[in-house]
Every structure is written in C-alpha cells, then in structure tokens.
C-alpha cells in the first residue's frame, strides 16, 4: 500500500526513477481496487459506484503517467516511450476515416507491437546509474 500512496505523493513528478516493485505494486493495488469497485457496481447496479470508478480513473491518470515515466527512466528509457502505442491508434483512426483495412490492421499491429515493447521495458530489472539518476 505504501507504493500506491507514494505514487500520489509524487503526483506529477516525471523526473527520477521508480523501481520495478514500486511500479508493479502501484499497478496491482489500482487493479484490485478497480475490480472490487466494478464488481460492487455491477452487483448493486449502483450509479454511485460508477461515479466513484470514474473519479478513481481520472484521479489516477497523472500518478500513473508519472510512475510509468520514472519506471522507464529506471531502465534507461525516456518516459515518452509510454505514449508510443498511441501511434498505432492514430493509424487505426486514419484508417477508419479512409476506410482502409490496411491502415486499420497495420495500426493495430503497430499498437500491439509497441505495447509489448513498452511492457518489456517495464519488466526489465533496474539499470545501474544512468542519466536519470542513481540506482535505488
């Protein structure tokens, strides 16, 4: 739980490094909270829980982006890498507007491929000292 809280303490801090444990514990706790609240909302058919889910989702965007950037820094990559799968989404959108299945499927392949690449970066062990700071 301390990693989840720490991510909010470092809200909007895109410099420095975060360990693999910090990143994945934050992600796990967020996923558990989201699934539990989703299940409650589904079972109770409650609009209140859906509003809470929306607030939670919006509230975690910046901490999620910042901890991901710090995690990528920990393996010697730029934090901008986390946005790379969206390049494929742009191709998919253009393909949909142009009614081009080649662009749609090419964009989908690019999005999946870049997403897998970012995932590989996120699971790598920490690098030694690098341009983003000392190993923690």
Backbone torsions as a table, in degrees:
resi	resn	phi	psi	omega
1	UNK	NA	-29.3	-178.4
2	UNK	-63.2	-33.3	179.7
3	UNK	-68.7	-36.1	178.6
4	UNK	-65.6	-46.5	179.5
5	UNK	-66.0	-40.5	179.6
6	UNK	-61.9	-35.0	177.9
7	UNK	-62.8	-35.1	177.4
8	UNK	-77.0	-30.4	174.9
9	UNK	-65.8	-34.2	179.1
10	UNK	-96.1	29.3	-179.9
11	UNK	-51.6	119.8	176.4
12	UNK	79.2	7.2	177.5
13	UNK	-91.1	106.7	-176.5
14	UNK	-100.1	3.6	178.4
15	UNK	-105.7	162.2	-179.4
16	UNK	91.4	-163.0	-173.8
17	UNK	-134.6	152.3	173.0
18	UNK	-130.5	137.4	-178.7
19	UNK	-73.2	167.0	177.4
20	UNK	-60.2	-42.7	179.6
21	UNK	-61.2	-45.5	178.9
22	UNK	-56.8	-49.8	-176.6
23	UNK	-62.7	-50.4	-173.8
24	UNK	-73.7	-30.3	175.2
25	UNK	-68.9	-40.4	174.8
26	UNK	-58.6	-47.5	-178.8
27	UNK	-63.4	-43.0	-179.9
28	UNK	-63.8	-46.6	-178.8
29	UNK	-64.0	-43.4	177.8
30	UNK	-60.5	-44.3	-179.7
31	UNK	-62.1	-43.7	179.4
32	UNK	-62.8	-47.4	179.9
33	UNK	-60.9	-43.8	-178.5
34	UNK	-64.3	-43.7	-179.4
35	UNK	-65.8	-42.7	179.8
36	UNK	-62.9	-47.8	179.2
37	UNK	-64.1	-37.0	177.1
38	UNK	-63.9	-42.0	179.4
39	UNK	-64.3	-42.6	178.6
40	UNK	-63.3	-44.3	179.2
41	UNK	-61.3	-39.2	-179.9
42	UNK	-68.5	-47.1	-176.9
43	UNK	-66.1	-44.9	-177.1
44	UNK	-85.1	-9.8	-175.5
45	UNK	48.5	48.3	-173.3
46	UNK	-103.5	128.6	175.8
47	UNK	-70.2	-28.2	-179.6
48	UNK	-60.6	-46.2	-178.8
49	UNK	-68.4	-31.4	175.9
50	UNK	-67.2	-36.7	175.9
51	UNK	-67.1	-41.4	177.4
52	UNK	-62.0	-41.1	177.5
53	UNK	-61.7	-42.5	179.0
54	UNK	-64.1	-43.4	178.7
55	UNK	-63.8	-43.5	177.8
56	UNK	-60.0	-45.4	-178.5
57	UNK	-62.1	-44.9	178.5
58	UNK	-68.8	-36.6	-178.0
59	UNK	-69.4	-22.3	-176.1
60	UNK	-98.1	-2.4	-176.6
61	UNK	-61.3	-55.4	-176.2
62	UNK	-66.6	-46.0	176.2
63	UNK	-59.5	-35.8	179.0
64	UNK	-66.4	-44.6	177.5
65	UNK	-63.2	-41.6	-176.8
66	UNK	-71.2	-40.8	179.8
67	UNK	-69.4	-32.5	176.8
68	UNK	-67.6	-41.4	177.2
69	UNK	-62.0	-43.5	179.5
70	UNK	-66.4	-35.4	177.7
71	UNK	-66.0	-41.9	177.3
72	UNK	-65.0	-36.9	176.0
73	UNK	-61.2	-36.1	-178.0
74	UNK	-63.0	-25.7	178.1
75	UNK	-104.6	16.3	173.8
76	UNK	80.5	20.2	-179.9
77	UNK	-113.4	155.8	176.0
78	UNK	-70.9	146.2	177.0
79	UNK	-64.7	-20.3	179.1
80	UNK	-65.0	-18.7	179.1
81	UNK	-57.1	-30.0	-177.6
82	UNK	-64.6	-19.2	179.3
83	UNK	-90.9	-8.2	-174.3
84	UNK	-60.0	-35.5	178.1
85	UNK	-61.4	-22.1	-180.0
86	UNK	-69.7	-17.0	174.2
87	UNK	-60.2	-43.2	177.0
88	UNK	-62.9	-36.3	178.4
89	UNK	-65.7	-34.6	177.3
90	UNK	-63.7	-45.3	177.1
91	UNK	-60.8	-40.1	178.7
92	UNK	-63.6	-41.4	178.8
93	UNK	-64.2	-43.8	177.7
94	UNK	-63.9	-40.6	178.4
95	UNK	-62.8	-38.1	178.1
96	UNK	-66.6	-40.9	179.2
97	UNK	-67.6	-35.1	-178.9
98	UNK	-89.4	-2.9	-176.1
99	UNK	55.4	44.7	-178.3
100	UNK	-110.9	108.8	179.7
101	UNK	-66.9	-27.5	177.7
102	UNK	-63.3	-46.6	178.7
103	UNK	-67.6	-38.1	179.8
104	UNK	-63.6	-51.6	-177.8
105	UNK	-72.4	-34.1	175.0
106	UNK	-64.5	-42.7	176.7
107	UNK	-63.7	-39.0	178.3
108	UNK	-64.3	-43.1	178.5
109	UNK	-64.1	-41.6	178.4
110	UNK	-63.8	-43.5	179.5
111	UNK	-62.0	-45.7	179.8
112	UNK	-65.8	-45.0	-179.9
113	UNK	-61.6	-46.3	179.0
114	UNK	-69.0	-34.0	176.0
115	UNK	-62.9	-41.8	177.3
116	UNK	-65.2	-40.7	178.3
117	UNK	-61.1	-44.8	178.1
118	UNK	-63.7	-41.1	177.4
119	UNK	-60.0	-41.2	177.1
120	UNK	-60.9	-43.0	177.2
121	UNK	-60.6	-39.4	-175.9
122	UNK	-71.3	-25.9	-179.0
123	UNK	-95.2	-8.6	178.5
124	UNK	-63.2	149.1	173.2
125	UNK	-68.1	160.7	-178.6
126	UNK	-62.1	142.6	171.5
127	UNK	-77.7	163.0	170.1
128	UNK	-66.5	-171.3	178.7
129	UNK	-50.5	137.3	178.3
130	UNK	-142.1	-170.7	-175.8
131	UNK	-65.1	-12.1	-178.5
132	UNK	-97.8	-2.3	177.4
133	UNK	136.7	-177.7	-179.9
134	UNK	-82.3	152.3	177.8
135	UNK	-66.3	133.7	-180.0
136	UNK	-98.3	NA	NA
